[in-house]
Each structure stands twice: as structure tokens, then as C-alpha cells.
Amino acid sequence: MKKFLTALALVFFYCTQALSQSCGGDFTIFVDGLKSEARLKGHGDYVIEEFFAATGHDPKVIAADRAQGIFQIPFVEFSARLISKHRIFHGNKNANDFAWIFDEIEHQFGVSRGILLAFWGLETDFGAVQGTFNTLNSLVTLAHDCRRPDLFRPQIFAALKLYERGIFDPVTTEGAWAGEIGMVQMLPQDILVSGIDGDGDGLVSMKTSAADALMSGANMLRALGWRANEPWMEEVRMPTNFDWSMTGFGTKKSGQQWEDLGVHGRNNRIQRADLTSSIIIPQGRYGPAFMIYPNFQVLFEWNKSFIYVATAAYFATLLEGGARFTNTTAEPGLDADGMKALQTKLVILGYDVGQIDGILGAKTRIAVQNIQQKMGMPADAWPTTFLLDRL
């Protein structure tokens, strides 16, 4: 009984130590807390010490995390920047070069090649630019930072498991500043759960094997809820007298119901009138409009940015033979300072916009649409100078 109580006390001590160092504070003490937590998870002392031996804090990671101004760019401009002729050309080329992989993926997982090609292209330019940040240092630095420790701390222990399997090197493994690895930029936990040896060489090589990376990405999407052989997005034409408050993720209708309200597909008919869908207008009622299906929502598990996901989904349609959207004119929006001013006013009015960061995120869009309705304006969730002045 005494030995049991002593062991219980030790477990309690280590748990308390780990929890007390969940983020912030002295970096060395924080890493010691990670080591203690790793022991509680059953990892051996030698492995732990070897894994964390060269771990350091990387201030460049924090700088990159704070400098994501590209997401302040509106959709029409953002998509034009990211979907270059270079990426279209190499997307089509890789679709041909790796047709056998995509055929197998679509047969086994039901994930369309356009989606994987889009993320492969946008994330790393088809493997050419995979990042030069030490992955372990990035993860530990972001876990130590108190902005999103719950996201990054588990990734450290996933990387430790990958290290024990011989597919992660704490010293040499490099990737994006946020800890993603390989051609399609997957976090260690996703590789641990969804990693597949696609080329049959006995290894899961996310950085050097397109087959491994693409198969693993498809496996992850399927696990996240991807629905086989269903669309994700299509451009639609909107009636001029539409109730714009019905746009956004909050309103879901069948394609047939949308057609009854005057919404039409690019070629008149909607692709899947039987599926539940929503309508998004990333840049307001004068910009392009898209019908989005359940698979679109799954893509947010790959990247949380609405503007990025919308661009990736649109890029995927182009890579599968779709046409570019026709409506490229949109009402001018707010710059970063104007957006921050708007977010500040919305907070004063009692709305939750998340961070006041100048980025038109989901919460800010919902708040804008709500205040537009209250003020008798077209509720298209697109913030303009006119709205800011009215407030």
C-alpha cells in the first residue's frame, strides 16, 4: 500500500509540473515539463533526452505567426495571386505524371485529384518549397507561446512517436514555421494517424515521396469526413432581388430549394440539386458567388482560413477542368486599419469578432451580416467604408 501511495504521489507531482508549465515562463523549465509529460506517457528516459537534446526557442517562428497579413487580402485578389499560370501548368502536369496515384486514391478514398493537387500546389509548389524551419523547434516554440498551446503541445508528443518509429529526426527534420511537414504540409499528429506508405518502400516519406504524401493526405481527408464522389464547390449566378442574409454557412438548403429561389449554376443547372448546400459570397453581393457542399467544410481541417480554403477549393475546380469565375468586380472593402476600426466598433456593440486583427474571419463576417440586417442594409457580410461610416 505504501509503494502504491508513493507511486501515486510521483504521478501527481509530474502531472502538476507538466500542467504548471503548459505555456509561457522560462523556456528551459518549459522543456523540462515536456520531458516529464513524455515520461508519464511511457517514453524512456534515453529516448526523451535524445529527442529534446538540441531543442531551442526560435523567435522567427513567433514573428511568422504574428505576420500573416496575406489573409487580409480580399478573395478576388488573393486567388489571383495564388492561382498563377505556373501553378495551373504544373498542376496539370502533375495530374498526368502521377495519374496512377490519383486513380488509386480516388478508388480507395474517394478524394478527388483536384483537391489534392490544389493543396500540393498552394502549400509547397508541388514539393519545391517545403520550408526550412526546424520542425521540433517550431512546435516547442509555439507550444511555449500562450496563443495556441493546446494546438501545438500534442504535436510535440506525436513527433516523439514518429521519432521512435524512425521517420522523424529532431535535428534535421524541417518544414513550415507552424510545424507542418512534407509536400502537402501535414502536422505530426496527422502523419501519425493517417500516414501511408504509398510507394511500397516500407517508409512514410512525406518530404520525398509524392505517393506517400498524396495517399496520406487523402487518408486524412477521408478520416475527417470527406464524402466520396461528391462535389465541394461550384460557381452560381444569383438573382438581383436575393435576400443576402441567406448567404453564409448558417443557411443550408437543397440545391432544388436554391433553384426555386432563383439561384442557377454556371451552366444553368446546379450540379447536385439533391445535396444540402450553402452559398458563400467571399467579397459581397457584387463579387463571385459559390455554392458549397459538405466536402467544403472538411477542408477547414486542413487550414482554418476562410479565404485560403475558398481559394484552394476554387483552384481544385480549375484543375478538374472548371472555368474561372466570371464576376471579377466587387465593391471595395476595408484596408487593415479600417477593418480593425470596424471590429472595434462591433465589439463595443457587443459582438464577438475574435481578435481585433484586421482579418475578415468567420466571427467578423457573422457580426457584419447581423448589423447589416439591423440597419436595413443588404446583409451580404461584406464590410465597406459605407458600413463603417454608418456605424
LINHU-V455738 format. One record per pair of residues at least 12 apart in sequence whose ideal C-beta (glycine too) atoms are under 7 Angstrom apart, sorted by the first residue. I is the first residue (numbers start at 1). J is the second residue. D is the distance in whole Angstrom. If there is no record, write none. Layout:
<<I,J,D> <I,J,D>>
This chain:
<<14,36,5> <14,39,7> <14,40,5> <15,40,7> <17,33,6> <17,36,5> <18,33,5> <18,36,5> <18,37,4> <18,40,7> <21,33,3> <22,149,6> <23,143,7> <23,144,6> <23,145,7> <23,146,4> <23,149,4> <24,144,7> <24,146,5> <27,57,5> <27,144,6> <30,144,5> <31,52,6> <31,55,6> <31,140,7> <34,52,7> <34,156,6> <35,48,5> <35,52,6> <38,157,7> <38,160,6> <41,157,6> <43,160,6> <47,164,6> <51,160,6> <51,163,5> <51,170,5> <54,170,7> <54,171,5> <55,136,6> <55,137,6> <55,140,5> <56,137,5> <57,141,5> <57,144,7> <58,133,7> <58,134,7> <58,137,5> <58,138,6> <58,141,5> <61,133,6> <61,138,5> <61,141,5> <61,142,6> <61,177,5> <62,141,7> <62,145,6> <64,177,4> <65,142,7> <65,177,7> <71,305,5> <71,307,6> <71,359,5> <72,336,5> <72,358,5> <72,359,6> <74,283,5> <74,330,7> <74,333,5> <75,282,4> <75,283,5> <75,287,7> <75,307,6> <75,310,6> <76,283,6> <76,287,6> <76,328,6> <76,330,6> <78,307,5> <78,311,6> <79,311,4> <79,314,6> <82,122,6> <82,311,5> <83,311,7> <83,315,5> <83,318,7> <87,121,5> <88,318,7> <90,121,7> <90,126,5> <91,117,5> <91,121,5> <91,319,5> <92,319,7> <94,117,6> <94,126,6> <95,113,6> <95,117,6> <95,319,7> <98,210,6> <101,198,7> <101,210,7> <101,211,5> <101,214,6> <105,214,6> <105,215,6> <105,218,5> <109,218,4> <109,219,6> <109,222,5> <110,222,7> <110,226,7> <110,228,2> <110,229,6> <111,218,4> <111,221,5> <111,222,6> <111,226,6> <112,316,7> <112,320,7> <114,316,4> <114,317,7> <114,319,4> <114,320,4> <115,232,7> <115,316,5> <116,214,5> <116,217,6> <116,218,6> <117,316,7> <117,319,5> <118,312,5> <118,315,4> <118,316,4> <118,319,6> <119,184,5> <119,217,7> <119,302,6> <119,312,6> <120,183,6> <120,184,5> <121,315,7> <122,312,6> <122,315,7> <123,184,6> <123,185,4> <124,183,5> <124,185,6> <127,183,4> <127,210,7> <130,175,6> <130,182,6> <130,183,7> <130,207,6> <131,174,6> <131,175,4> <131,176,4> <131,177,7> <132,174,5> <133,174,6> <133,175,6> <133,176,6> <133,177,5> <134,174,6> <135,159,7> <135,173,5> <135,174,6> <135,175,5> <135,179,6> <135,181,6> <136,159,6> <136,170,4> <138,177,6> <138,178,7> <138,179,5> <139,152,5> <139,155,5> <139,156,5> <139,159,6> <139,179,4> <140,156,6> <142,178,7> <142,179,7> <143,156,6> <152,179,7> <154,189,6> <155,179,6> <155,187,5> <155,188,5> <155,189,5> <158,188,4> <158,189,4> <158,192,5> <159,188,4> <161,192,6> <162,188,6> <162,191,6> <162,192,6> <167,203,6> <167,204,6> <168,188,7> <181,206,5> <181,207,7> <182,206,3> <182,207,5> <182,213,5> <183,206,6> <183,207,7> <183,210,6> <183,213,4> <184,213,5> <184,214,7> <184,217,4> <186,206,6> <186,216,6> <186,217,7> <186,220,7> <190,220,5> <191,204,7> <191,206,6> <191,216,7> <194,216,5> <194,219,4> <194,220,4> <194,223,6> <195,216,5> <196,212,7> <196,215,4> <196,216,5> <196,219,5> <197,212,6> <198,211,3> <198,212,5> <198,214,7> <198,215,3> <199,211,4> <199,212,6> <204,216,7> <221,298,6> <224,298,5> <224,301,5> <225,298,5> <226,295,6> <226,298,5> <227,294,6> <227,295,6> <230,275,7> <230,293,6> <230,295,6> <231,271,5> <231,272,6> <231,293,5> <231,295,7> <232,292,7> <232,293,6> <232,295,4> <232,296,5> <232,313,5> <232,316,7> <233,290,5> <233,292,5> <233,296,6> <233,313,4> <233,314,7> <233,317,6> <234,265,6> <234,266,7> <234,271,5> <234,290,7> <234,291,5> <235,266,5> <235,288,6> <235,289,7> <235,290,6> <235,325,5> <236,263,5> <236,264,6> <236,265,6> <236,279,7> <236,289,5> <236,290,6> <236,291,5> <237,264,5> <238,263,6> <238,289,5> <239,262,4> <242,262,7> <244,285,5> <244,378,5> <244,379,5> <244,380,4> <245,369,6> <245,373,6> <245,379,4> <247,279,5> <247,280,6> <247,281,5> <247,380,6> <247,381,7> <248,278,7> <248,280,7> <248,365,7> <248,369,6> <248,381,6> <249,278,6> <251,278,6> <252,276,5> <252,277,7> <252,278,5> <253,277,7> <254,273,7> <254,274,7> <254,275,7> <254,276,6> <255,270,4> <255,272,6> <255,273,3> <255,274,7> <255,275,6> <255,277,6> <256,273,4> <258,270,7> <258,277,7> <258,279,7> <258,291,7> <259,273,6> <263,279,7> <266,323,7> <270,291,7> <272,293,7> <275,293,5> <276,294,7> <277,291,5> <277,292,6> <277,293,5> <278,292,5> <279,291,6> <280,292,6> <280,310,7> <281,380,6> <282,307,7> <282,310,5> <283,330,4> <283,382,6> <284,330,6> <284,331,5> <284,380,5> <284,382,3> <285,378,6> <285,380,4> <286,329,6> <286,330,5> <286,331,5> <287,327,6> <287,330,3> <288,325,4> <288,327,5> <296,313,6> <299,312,6> <299,313,6> <306,361,7> <306,362,6> <331,382,7> <331,384,6> <332,384,7> <333,382,6> <333,383,6> <333,384,6> <334,383,5> <334,384,7> <334,385,7> <334,388,6> <336,358,4> <338,385,7> <338,388,6> <339,358,4> <339,360,6> <339,383,7> <340,356,6> <340,358,5> <341,388,6> <342,383,5> <342,388,5> <343,356,5> <343,364,6> <344,356,6> <345,391,5> <346,367,5> <346,371,7> <351,367,4> <353,367,5> <360,383,7> <365,381,4> <368,381,5> <368,383,5> <369,381,4> <372,387,7> <375,390,6>>
